[in-house]
């Protein structure tokens, strides 16, 4: 009986303390992306570039896991995020993300690149959700009367 009481108290204390040591990493999901306002969340002037790029990194991880990472002008979104993070560390005003062939072709302002990466990460998840819920609208004869 004493052993059972000790085990239950130890488990209770461990559970109570585990809630106190949570990390501050952004925890996002597909439903958060669907509800997110891209203009407000990805505004560099209002939120700061570090917050915007952290948000982009969190949403892009989900997009990569879902297989819907954006690629625009030959540049993957993860490459843009990496370029912005390196630009923040070095204090650069512009960044040149690598394209799929590992060549830096285009130069972007660092704030624009961060905002673009954030919007692309959220947009990919929104489009995936919309395609799953509204695909029947694209089928001729399914809901349309001609």
Phi and psi in degrees as GROMACS dihedral restraints (atoms count N, CA, C in turn):
[ dihedral_restraints ]
;  ai    aj    ak    al  type     phi  dphi    fc
    3     4     5     6     1   -64.1    20    10
    4     5     6     7     1   -37.6    20    10
    6     7     8     9     1   -66.6    20    10
    7     8     9    10     1   -39.5    20    10
    9    10    11    12     1   -65.3    20    10
   10    11    12    13     1   -41.5    20    10
   12    13    14    15     1   -64.4    20    10
   13    14    15    16     1   -42.6    20    10
   15    16    17    18     1   -64.1    20    10
   16    17    18    19     1   -42.7    20    10
   18    19    20    21     1   -64.4    20    10
   19    20    21    22     1   -42.0    20    10
   21    22    23    24     1   -69.4    20    10
   22    23    24    25     1   -38.1    20    10
   24    25    26    27     1   -66.4    20    10
   25    26    27    28     1   -40.9    20    10
   27    28    29    30     1   -64.1    20    10
   28    29    30    31     1   -42.8    20    10
   30    31    32    33     1   -65.2    20    10
   31    32    33    34     1   -39.9    20    10
   33    34    35    36     1   -64.7    20    10
   34    35    36    37     1   -42.4    20    10
   36    37    38    39     1   -66.8    20    10
   37    38    39    40     1   -40.7    20    10
   39    40    41    42     1   -62.9    20    10
   40    41    42    43     1   -41.6    20    10
   42    43    44    45     1   -66.4    20    10
   43    44    45    46     1   -39.5    20    10
   45    46    47    48     1   -66.6    20    10
   46    47    48    49     1   -39.9    20    10
   48    49    50    51     1   -76.4    20    10
   49    50    51    52     1   -26.1    20    10
   51    52    53    54     1   -66.6    20    10
   52    53    54    55     1   -28.6    20    10
   54    55    56    57     1   -71.9    20    10
   55    56    57    58     1   -22.4    20    10
   57    58    59    60     1   -82.3    20    10
   58    59    60    61     1   -14.8    20    10
   60    61    62    63     1  -109.7    20    10
   61    62    63    64     1    33.0    20    10
   63    64    65    66     1   -71.4    20    10
   64    65    66    67     1   150.2    20    10
   66    67    68    69     1   -87.6    20    10
   67    68    69    70     1   162.9    20    10
   69    70    71    72     1   -97.9    20    10
   70    71    72    73     1    15.5    20    10
   72    73    74    75     1   -67.3    20    10
   73    74    75    76     1   140.6    20    10
   75    76    77    78     1   -65.6    20    10
   76    77    78    79     1   127.7    20    10
   78    79    80    81     1  -107.7    20    10
   79    80    81    82     1   111.8    20    10
   81    82    83    84     1  -125.9    20    10
   82    83    84    85     1   160.7    20    10
   84    85    86    87     1  -140.8    20    10
   85    86    87    88     1   177.5    20    10
   87    88    89    90     1   -61.8    20    10
   88    89    90    91     1   -39.9    20    10
   90    91    92    93     1   -67.9    20    10
   91    92    93    94     1   -31.7    20    10
   93    94    95    96     1   -65.6    20    10
   94    95    96    97     1   -38.9    20    10
   96    97    98    99     1   -66.3    20    10
   97    98    99   100     1   -36.9    20    10
   99   100   101   102     1   -66.1    20    10
  100   101   102   103     1   -36.6    20    10
  102   103   104   105     1   -85.4    20    10
  103   104   105   106     1   -15.8    20    10
  105   106   107   108     1   -68.2    20    10
  106   107   108   109     1   141.5    20    10
  108   109   110   111     1   -94.3    20    10
  109   110   111   112     1   107.5    20    10
  111   112   113   114     1   -59.8    20    10
  112   113   114   115     1   -40.0    20    10
  114   115   116   117     1   -64.3    20    10
  115   116   117   118     1   -40.5    20    10
  117   118   119   120     1   -76.9    20    10
  118   119   120   121     1   -41.5    20    10
  120   121   122   123     1   -72.4    20    10
  121   122   123   124     1   -35.2    20    10
  123   124   125   126     1   -99.6    20    10
  124   125   126   127     1    14.7    20    10
  126   127   128   129     1   -80.2    20    10
  127   128   129   130     1   113.0    20    10
  129   130   131   132     1   -69.1    20    10
  130   131   132   133     1   -37.6    20    10
  132   133   134   135     1   -65.5    20    10
  133   134   135   136     1   -38.7    20    10
  135   136   137   138     1   -81.9    20    10
  136   137   138   139     1   -40.1    20    10
  138   139   140   141     1  -103.3    20    10
  139   140   141   142     1   -19.3    20    10
  141   142   143   144     1    92.1    20    10
  142   143   144   145     1   148.1    20    10
  144   145   146   147     1   -68.8    20    10
  145   146   147   148     1   -33.5    20    10
  147   148   149   150     1   -65.9    20    10
  148   149   150   151     1   -41.3    20    10
  150   151   152   153     1   -67.0    20    10
  151   152   153   154     1   -42.0    20    10
  153   154   155   156     1   -64.8    20    10
  154   155   156   157     1   -42.9    20    10
  156   157   158   159     1   -72.6    20    10
  157   158   159   160     1   -30.1    20    10
  159   160   161   162     1   -67.8    20    10
  160   161   162   163     1   -38.6    20    10
  162   163   164   165     1   -65.0    20    10
  163   164   165   166     1   -43.7    20    10
  165   166   167   168     1   -61.8    20    10
  166   167   168   169     1   -41.1    20    10
  168   169   170   171     1   -65.1    20    10
  169   170   171   172     1   -40.2    20    10
  171   172   173   174     1   -66.3    20    10
  172   173   174   175     1   -47.3    20    10
  174   175   176   177     1   -70.1    20    10
  175   176   177   178     1   -34.9    20    10
  177   178   179   180     1   -68.4    20    10
  178   179   180   181     1   -30.9    20    10
  180   181   182   183     1   -62.5    20    10
  181   182   183   184     1   -40.2    20    10
  183   184   185   186     1   -68.9    20    10
  184   185   186   187     1   -40.8    20    10
  186   187   188   189     1   -62.4    20    10
  187   188   189   190     1   -40.2    20    10
  189   190   191   192     1   -66.3    20    10
  190   191   192   193     1   -39.1    20    10
  192   193   194   195     1   -65.2    20    10
  193   194   195   196     1   -36.3    20    10
  195   196   197   198     1   -80.3    20    10
  196   197   198   199     1   -12.7    20    10
  198   199   200   201     1    81.9    20    10
  199   200   201   202     1    28.0    20    10
  201   202   203   204     1  -127.5    20    10
  202   203   204   205     1    32.6    20    10
  204   205   206   207     1   -65.3    20    10
  205   206   207   208     1   136.4    20    10
  207   208   209   210     1   -71.9    20    10
  208   209   210   211     1   146.0    20    10
  210   211   212   213     1  -134.7    20    10
  211   212   213   214     1   119.8    20    10
  213   214   215   216     1  -130.6    20    10
  214   215   216   217     1   131.9    20    10
  216   217   218   219     1    56.5    20    10
  217   218   219   220     1    33.2    20    10
  219   220   221   222     1    78.8    20    10
  220   221   222   223     1     4.6    20    10
  222   223   224   225     1  -109.7    20    10
  223   224   225   226     1   120.7    20    10
  225   226   227   228     1   -71.2    20    10
  226   227   228   229     1   151.8    20    10
  228   229   230   231     1   -64.2    20    10
  229   230   231   232     1   -35.8    20    10
  231   232   233   234     1   -64.8    20    10
  232   233   234   235     1   -32.8    20    10
  234   235   236   237     1   -68.0    20    10
  235   236   237   238     1   -38.3    20    10
  237   238   239   240     1   -66.1    20    10
  238   239   240   241     1   -40.5    20    10
  240   241   242   243     1   -63.6    20    10
  241   242   243   244     1   -44.1    20    10
  243   244   245   246     1   -62.6    20    10
  244   245   246   247     1   -41.9    20    10
  246   247   248   249     1   -64.2    20    10
  247   248   249   250     1   -39.8    20    10
  249   250   251   252     1   -67.1    20    10
  250   251   252   253     1   -41.8    20    10
  252   253   254   255     1   -61.6    20    10
  253   254   255   256     1   -41.8    20    10
  255   256   257   258     1   -67.0    20    10
  256   257   258   259     1   -36.9    20    10
  258   259   260   261     1   -65.4    20    10
  259   260   261   262     1   -36.1    20    10
  261   262   263   264     1   -65.6    20    10
  262   263   264   265     1   -43.6    20    10
  264   265   266   267     1   -63.3    20    10
  265   266   267   268     1   -39.3    20    10
  267   268   269   270     1   -88.1    20    10
  268   269   270   271     1   -12.1    20    10
  270   271   272   273     1    79.7    20    10
  271   272   273   274     1    24.2    20    10
  273   274   275   276     1   -75.2    20    10
  274   275   276   277     1   151.7    20    10
  276   277   278   279     1   -91.8    20    10
  277   278   279   280     1   -24.6    20    10
  279   280   281   282     1  -129.1    20    10
  280   281   282   283     1   156.8    20    10
  282   283   284   285     1  -132.6    20    10
  283   284   285   286     1   153.8    20    10
  285   286   287   288     1  -125.0    20    10
  286   287   288   289     1    92.4    20    10
  288   289   290   291     1   -67.4    20    10
  289   290   291   292     1   149.0    20    10
  291   292   293   294     1   -81.4    20    10
  292   293   294   295     1   139.8    20    10
  294   295   296   297     1   -84.9    20    10
  295   296   297   298     1  -173.0    20    10
  297   298   299   300     1   -66.3    20    10
  298   299   300   301     1   -18.9    20    10
  300   301   302   303     1   -94.7    20    10
  301   302   303   304     1    11.2    20    10
  303   304   305   306     1    63.7    20    10
  304   305   306   307     1    34.7    20    10
  306   307   308   309     1  -119.8    20    10
  307   308   309   310     1   138.6    20    10
  309   310   311   312     1   -91.7    20    10
  310   311   312   313     1   108.8    20    10
  312   313   314   315     1  -106.3    20    10
  313   314   315   316     1   -42.2    20    10
  315   316   317   318     1  -109.9    20    10
  316   317   318   319     1   148.8    20    10
  318   319   320   321     1  -115.0    20    10
  319   320   321   322     1   130.0    20    10
  321   322   323   324     1  -122.0    20    10
  322   323   324   325     1   150.2    20    10
  324   325   326   327     1   -64.0    20    10
  325   326   327   328     1   141.1    20    10
  327   328   329   330     1   -63.8    20    10
  328   329   330   331     1   -36.9    20    10
  330   331   332   333     1   -68.6    20    10
  331   332   333   334     1   -40.4    20    10
  333   334   335   336     1   -65.4    20    10
  334   335   336   337     1   -40.8    20    10
  336   337   338   339     1   -64.4    20    10
  337   338   339   340     1   -39.0    20    10
  339   340   341   342     1   -67.2    20    10
  340   341   342   343     1   -44.4    20    10
  342   343   344   345     1   -63.9    20    10
  343   344   345   346     1   -41.2    20    10
  345   346   347   348     1   -64.2    20    10
  346   347   348   349     1   -43.9    20    10
  348   349   350   351     1   -63.4    20    10
  349   350   351   352     1   -40.4    20    10
  351   352   353   354     1   -65.1    20    10
  352   353   354   355     1   -46.9    20    10
  354   355   356   357     1   -65.4    20    10
  355   356   357   358     1   -37.4    20    10
  357   358   359   360     1   -68.3    20    10
  358   359   360   361     1   -37.1    20    10
  360   361   362   363     1   -66.6    20    10
  361   362   363   364     1   -44.9    20    10
  363   364   365   366     1   -70.9    20    10
  364   365   366   367     1   -40.7    20    10
  366   367   368   369     1   -62.1    20    10
  367   368   369   370     1   -36.9    20    10
  369   370   371   372     1   -62.8    20    10
  370   371   372   373     1   -42.2    20    10
  372   373   374   375     1   -70.8    20    10
  373   374   375   376     1   -36.9    20    10
  375   376   377   378     1   -63.3    20    10
  376   377   378   379     1   -43.2    20    10
  378   379   380   381     1   -66.6    20    10
  379   380   381   382     1   -36.3    20    10
  381   382   383   384     1   -64.1    20    10
  382   383   384   385     1   -43.1    20    10
  384   385   386   387     1   -64.2    20    10
  385   386   387   388     1   -44.3    20    10
  387   388   389   390     1   -64.3    20    10
  388   389   390   391     1   -37.3    20    10
  390   391   392   393     1   -67.7    20    10
  391   392   393   394     1   -31.6    20    10
  393   394   395   396     1   -76.7    20    10
  394   395   396   397     1   -29.8    20    10
  396   397   398   399     1   -97.1    20    10
  397   398   399   400     1   -22.9    20    10
  399   400   401   402     1  -122.3    20    10
  400   401   402   403     1    19.8    20    10
  402   403   404   405     1   -67.5    20    10
  403   404   405   406     1   -25.2    20    10
  405   406   407   408     1   -67.7    20    10
  406   407   408   409     1   -23.2    20    10
  408   409   410   411     1   -66.3    20    10
  409   410   411   412     1   -21.1    20    10
  411   412   413   414     1   -88.8    20    10
  412   413   414   415     1    -7.7    20    10
  414   415   416   417     1   -87.9    20    10
  415   416   417   418     1   120.7    20    10
  417   418   419   420     1   -62.2    20    10
  418   419   420   421     1   135.9    20    10
  420   421   422   423     1    85.0    20    10
  421   422   423   424     1    -2.4    20    10
  423   424   425   426     1  -105.4    20    10
  424   425   426   427     1    84.2    20    10
  426   427   428   429     1   101.2    20    10
  427   428   429   430     1   -12.2    20    10
  429   430   431   432     1  -102.5    20    10
  430   431   432   433     1   140.2    20    10
  432   433   434   435     1  -114.7    20    10
  433   434   435   436     1   123.2    20    10
